[in-house]
């Protein structure tokens, strides 16, 4: 899939990267858009870390703080 003038479009770039990492034994996971506050709380990294078998995954995780987190109105924050 190439755009006008032989340029590579975004979808082709994403598919090429997914194929490359799949050949290396790594899964490219789509981001999980939740208010987690940290990229390490993505379900793929959190739940898979509990098992004994090796697991290779890469993902981009947007970090949106929960409403009651830092700078929020949580009365229990000091």
LOLUMGU-623348 format. One record per residue (C-alpha): residue in one letter; chain; x, y, z. Coordinates in pm, 1 decimal, decimal comma, padded with zeros to 6 digits. Layout:
LOLUMGU-623348
dovo code = A&unit = A&px = X&py = Y&pz = Z
...
***
This chain:
LOLUMGU-623348
dovo code = X&unit = A&px = 00000,0&py = 00000,0&pz = 00000,0
dovo code = X&unit = A&px = 00163,3&py = 00315,9&pz = -00116,6
dovo code = X&unit = A&px = 00024,6&py = 00662,0&pz = -00137,1
dovo code = X&unit = A&px = 00056,2&py = 00911,1&pz = -00421,8
dovo code = X&unit = A&px = 00409,7&py = 00956,5&pz = -00549,7
dovo code = X&unit = A&px = 00529,4&py = 00624,6&pz = -00407,6
dovo code = X&unit = A&px = 00516,7&py = 00737,1&pz = -00044,8
dovo code = X&unit = A&px = 00440,7&py = 00478,2&pz = 00222,1
dovo code = X&unit = A&px = 00120,6&py = 00536,9&pz = 00415,0
dovo code = X&unit = A&px = 00083,8&py = 00491,3&pz = 00791,5
dovo code = X&unit = A&px = -00106,4&py = 00162,4&pz = 00769,8
dovo code = X&unit = A&px = 00169,4&py = 00006,6&pz = 00557,1
dovo code = X&unit = A&px = 00431,4&py = 00121,4&pz = 00804,6
dovo code = X&unit = A&px = 00239,7&py = -00030,4&pz = 01097,8
dovo code = X&unit = A&px = 00191,4&py = -00360,7&pz = 00913,2
dovo code = X&unit = A&px = 00560,5&py = -00376,6&pz = 00821,6
dovo code = X&unit = A&px = 00662,4&py = -00322,7&pz = 01183,0
dovo code = X&unit = A&px = 00415,2&py = -00584,4&pz = 01305,3
dovo code = X&unit = A&px = 00551,4&py = -00838,7&pz = 01056,4
dovo code = X&unit = A&px = 00910,8&py = -00761,8&pz = 01153,5
dovo code = X&unit = A&px = 00849,9&py = -00800,6&pz = 01527,5
dovo code = X&unit = A&px = 00636,3&py = -01111,7&pz = 01475,4
dovo code = X&unit = A&px = 00931,5&py = -01269,1&pz = 01292,6
dovo code = X&unit = A&px = 01143,2&py = -01184,7&pz = 01599,6
dovo code = X&unit = A&px = 00889,9&py = -01355,6&pz = 01828,5
dovo code = X&unit = A&px = 00739,0&py = -01037,0&pz = 01970,6
dovo code = X&unit = A&px = 00373,5&py = -00932,0&pz = 01971,3
dovo code = X&unit = A&px = 00284,7&py = -00570,2&pz = 01894,8
dovo code = X&unit = A&px = -00018,8&py = -00501,9&pz = 02111,0
dovo code = X&unit = A&px = -00258,9&py = -00215,3&pz = 02054,5
dovo code = X&unit = A&px = -00280,7&py = 00041,0&pz = 02335,8
dovo code = X&unit = A&px = -00541,9&py = 00007,0&pz = 02605,7
dovo code = X&unit = A&px = -00698,1&py = 00351,1&pz = 02649,5
dovo code = X&unit = A&px = -00788,7&py = 00354,8&pz = 03018,2
dovo code = X&unit = A&px = -00715,1&py = 00596,3&pz = 03301,1
dovo code = X&unit = A&px = -00426,4&py = 00397,2&pz = 03443,6
dovo code = X&unit = A&px = -00169,9&py = 00662,7&pz = 03530,3
dovo code = X&unit = A&px = 00124,0&py = 00443,3&pz = 03423,8
dovo code = X&unit = A&px = 00207,2&py = 00248,3&pz = 03109,4
dovo code = X&unit = A&px = 00309,4&py = -00051,8&pz = 03318,5
dovo code = X&unit = A&px = -00052,9&py = -00109,4&pz = 03419,9
dovo code = X&unit = A&px = -00151,1&py = -00222,0&pz = 03069,8
dovo code = X&unit = A&px = -00328,4&py = -00561,9&pz = 03101,2
dovo code = X&unit = A&px = -00072,5&py = -00724,8&pz = 02868,5
dovo code = X&unit = A&px = 00222,9&py = -00637,2&pz = 03090,2
dovo code = X&unit = A&px = 00044,8&py = -00675,4&pz = 03423,4
dovo code = X&unit = A&px = -00129,1&py = -01012,7&pz = 03390,8
dovo code = X&unit = A&px = 00136,3&py = -01180,2&pz = 03175,5
dovo code = X&unit = A&px = 00403,7&py = -01093,9&pz = 03433,0
dovo code = X&unit = A&px = 00229,9&py = -01329,6&pz = 03677,2
dovo code = X&unit = A&px = 00293,6&py = -01642,1&pz = 03468,2
dovo code = X&unit = A&px = 00612,9&py = -01847,3&pz = 03453,5
dovo code = X&unit = A&px = 00649,4&py = -01862,5&pz = 03074,3
dovo code = X&unit = A&px = 00844,2&py = -01596,0&pz = 02880,7
dovo code = X&unit = A&px = 00634,0&py = -01339,4&pz = 02698,1
dovo code = X&unit = A&px = 00749,2&py = -01073,9&pz = 02451,7
dovo code = X&unit = A&px = 00520,1&py = -00781,8&pz = 02385,7
dovo code = X&unit = A&px = 00563,7&py = -00418,9&pz = 02282,3
dovo code = X&unit = A&px = 00303,5&py = -00144,9&pz = 02293,8
dovo code = X&unit = A&px = 00264,3&py = 00229,6&pz = 02317,4
dovo code = X&unit = A&px = 00054,5&py = 00318,7&pz = 02618,2
dovo code = X&unit = A&px = -00089,7&py = 00667,7&pz = 02659,0
dovo code = X&unit = A&px = -00081,7&py = 00774,7&pz = 03021,8
dovo code = X&unit = A&px = -00393,7&py = 00949,1&pz = 03146,1
dovo code = X&unit = A&px = -00408,8&py = 00999,6&pz = 03519,0
dovo code = X&unit = A&px = -00729,7&py = 00902,2&pz = 03696,1
dovo code = X&unit = A&px = -00945,2&py = 01198,3&pz = 03793,7
dovo code = X&unit = A&px = -00866,5&py = 01161,4&pz = 04165,0
dovo code = X&unit = A&px = -00489,8&py = 01129,8&pz = 04118,2
dovo code = X&unit = A&px = -00228,9&py = 01401,3&pz = 04128,7
dovo code = X&unit = A&px = -00373,1&py = 01752,1&pz = 04115,3
dovo code = X&unit = A&px = -00718,2&py = 01600,5&pz = 04171,5
dovo code = X&unit = A&px = -00959,4&py = 01648,0&pz = 04458,3
dovo code = X&unit = A&px = -00869,9&py = 01335,9&pz = 04656,9
dovo code = X&unit = A&px = -00904,3&py = 01418,9&pz = 05030,9
dovo code = X&unit = A&px = -00665,8&py = 01135,6&pz = 05127,2
dovo code = X&unit = A&px = -00371,3&py = 01281,1&pz = 04935,3
dovo code = X&unit = A&px = -00120,7&py = 01470,1&pz = 05146,4
***
